[in-house]
Amino acid sequence: MAAWAATVAALLLGALMVVTQPASASTTTDCTQYGTTSLQGGEYTYQQNEWNSSDTQCVSVDNSSGAWSVTQANFNTATNGAPATYPSVYKGCHWGACTTGSGLPIQVSQLGSATSSWSTTQPASGAYDVAYDLWFNSTPTTDDQPDGTEVMIWLNHKGGVQPFGSQTATANVAGHGWDVWTGQQTSWKIISYVLQGGGTSFSNLDVKALIDDAVSRGSINSAHYLIDAEAGFEIWQGGQGLASNSFSFNATKGSGGGGGTTDTTAPTAPTGL
C-alpha cells in the first residue's frame, strides 16, 4: 500500500496520477515471495506461493480479467524433489484465506457438479507442470494444512518432472485418458491425474468425474469437504513466459456421487496437443 503523502496537496496529486492512467489501473506486478492479489471482484485470488525458494519471481496480474503471467523467473531446482514454487489462482479457502462467493466448502457426498475451463501459455523450455490442485479436508474449514486429500490434475508438464508417489493405474475419465499416480504424505493423501499427451487448455472439464473416480479408488473420503480449487504452475527450472490467460471453476451442491470412471457427457477436447 502506498505511503501517506507529506501534504494534502501531494496526496491529491497522487490520486490524480492514478486516475489518469486507466490502461494500467487493473494490472500490478508482484515480485514478493508470498504476495496475493484479489481477482475479478474477489471471486478468485492470485498467490505467489514461492514456498520452496527465495529466488526472484515476478508476475504481472490483471485483477480485472484474472489473467496473469510470469515475467521474471529463472529457477534451477533439481527435478527429483519438490518444485521451487507454485504461482497459482484459487477459489475457496486456502489455509483459511477465503475468496468471495465460492460456494465452497461442499461435502463430497453432496457435490452435484464441478467444472472448469482454463487457458494457458507454455514456453518450450524449462521444467514445470501445468496443474490444478484441489484440497479436501475432514472438516468444512481449516487454517492449516488440509488433512484429507490433495487431487492434482496435470494439463501438461515439461522437463522430465513427475507427480508425487508412483503411477498406479491408467484411466479414461471425463472423456480423456489419464495416468494415475498416488502417494501418501505425512497427514494427507495425494492422487494425481496426468493428461495423456498433454495440452494447453481445457473447456468445461468435468472435474466432478475425476473426484468421483478418486473416491472409487479410496483416495477421497466422501464425508470430507472440497474446500479449495487452485490452478497454476509448479516450477522446478525456468518459468518465465508461463501464463494463465483465463480460468474459471464452478462447483454446486446436488445429489452427490462417488461413482468410478463411466462418463456419458461429450467433452470438449483439450487444445494445443
C-alpha angles and dihedrals in degrees: 000000000000117000119250113268118244093241138025089246092056091048092053091047091053091051090049091052091055093049093051094057105063094153092070100027094105098039124084134173119223121194096163125114099238105014122146133201127198112232134203097359094317097305090118136020128213115215130192091208096179091167101155104039144042096207120121116283118173122181130184111218128192103202092191100054096024093233119139138173138192105245099173128025137122106171121176107190123151110261094221092072141041120318122257095236147353110211103188151149121240143190121201126023121331110191089330097315105116135195123222123270096350096149088229143160100057123170109241092234088057098045109125101176141351122183136166141189121197134172121193143177116221126192118223094236132059138054114269147116130233103220150160117223116202119187127207125190136188090235130041093252140027135170091202142048108323110247101209123060139326113212116195122192111195113206090180144336138198138191099042098289120154136196122261115276123009138304109265104167150352122235144183106221131157089003096301137097118243140184107224120215126184135188144156123238122193095277107003142046125242127207121176129194112202114197109235108237094009129234145200102240147018128207116203095342109193098235092172090063089058092047090051090050091052089051091052090053092053094247095115127044108223089217090062125092133245100227106163141022119196136176129190147099128301101207127199100161133014112345104174111130097030110132141178105212097181137350137183134172126182129180129177137184119251142130093319124219137199099193124148131245106318113118125172100177115106105239130209108244120241115256132225095046 
